[in-house]
Amino acid sequence: MRLEAFLHNLHFDIEKASPQDWKVDWDDAPLTYKLYRDLPVFPLSLEVPLTIEGGSTPKKHDLKGIGHFLWYAYGLTQVSQSLRSNDQEDLMQSFRRFPPSGGGLYPSELYVYLKMEEVPAGVYHYDAAHHQLVLLREGDFDSYLTMALGDRCDVSACFGMVFVSTMFWKNFYKYNNFSYRLQGLDAGVLIGQLLEGAKRFGIASEVYFQFLDRAINHLLGLSEKEESTYAVIPLSEELANWCTEEKMIDGPVTSTQLCRELTDIHPKHYVRSQRIREYPMLIKMNEASMIESTRLFGPIHAKKGEGCEGHTIELPIVKRLSYDFASVCKKRFSPEMDFILGKVSQVKLATLLQEATASFSYRNDLDETNENQVDRVSLYACLYNVEDIQDGAYHYDSTTHSLRQIQPGDHRLQLQYGLSLDIMNFQQVPICLHVVGDQDYFKTQLGYRGYRIQQMEAGMLVQRVLLAASALGMNGHPLLGFDVNSSDELYKLGDLQGKTSLIQIPIGYYRDRPWLKGSLHS
């Protein structure tokens, strides 16, 4: 299958993307976390803070603080048991983390490059199962990483760097080719949690989506048929020197050149699955998305959609939310059938939308500096039973903090019919948000990597929405199992705007779910 057709089916006609006879082998499922063997380990402090108010001022960071930061980003925080089917004996036990993941499978992994007195300088894997760091490669890699990022970041000024990767099999075993769409969103949700956590722990951060893939994978010792890096996030006490354009002091650098500077490493790790099936389309997409030379790095030029005419509602002026990050993370879950309908005040809606979009602002290597940026992803909403706002479909304009009505009416039935599985009741949902982006995912500028980046940015915005909803006493349930064509028609996206719905997030009040769960912290 051609890659363009694959991505089109993945978004607009999912039944054509994966085989109809796919059967999930639950007994041979992989672990949701990666376990390395026979390597030096450095345990992290288990005394994680149980409250995190506001944001911390920049400070010198130690291993204890980094451990807390990693735990809040991607540590195992909860164990739960639920029924896999109607069989009362078919109990499924799962380990949960604060950011959501499709099917609770967590295909992403975290790696860190650290330069601290308490541990040897080098590259580590964050072992979430044991809350410890596993040393993969010891040494000072400032120069190597500077070149891998196109000389656009002062790596020497950073005390660390986080690498977000994706292990293909971890959710392919269940979702087949649909996992490719999930993997980008999963990585994005994790990045959103990382950036929000960094603010709370007084860490300056920025995100690089463009880097020499094979050089980074080579540094981490990743097999590209199994796992690949999706994002690089430098960490510093103050914002590092920043440049979106490659300096090219000695000309462009290629992955092939850079990989010669380090020997190969092949660390052993445990997956649990005895029979790993092939996923050729995921490998093809990953290879087609890679960047081989730093000369291909650069900002992208987003264009504003034409939009549709409709009356505008000015939302109330509200203050940014101030909340206990730890408490909000613990309260967040995906309600499914546990939504209960309640009236939403206009102030609460305004706060939700403003907080999600305001907190989404972050430094990255896609934006041009010192210019007003056009949002690459934005929020649309179907509203019902919101105080002093007519039921209908709207676009939220974050620059003016206003709603523009697109279609009046109660659209909950249409949203219900658009679900691929009846896992929730839209009659109980007052707010349904859609993250919307360009149909062409900036392909002319970024190639197939643009699709992956778009999915990650959508996931980052989703996580901001979920945190804001939790802080306001509500919760959201991110969904990909919906009819994209129906949603695009609802918002009149189509050819005029060149936009499409990327993910759907029903939001509302909820009842506590009847499940057995326990926290995994001090």
Order of alpha helices (4+ residues) and beta strands (2+ residues): alpha-beta-beta-alpha-beta-beta-beta-beta-beta-alpha-beta-alpha-alpha-beta-alpha-beta-alpha-beta-alpha-beta-alpha-beta-alpha-beta-beta-beta-alpha-beta-alpha-alpha-beta-alpha-alpha-beta-beta
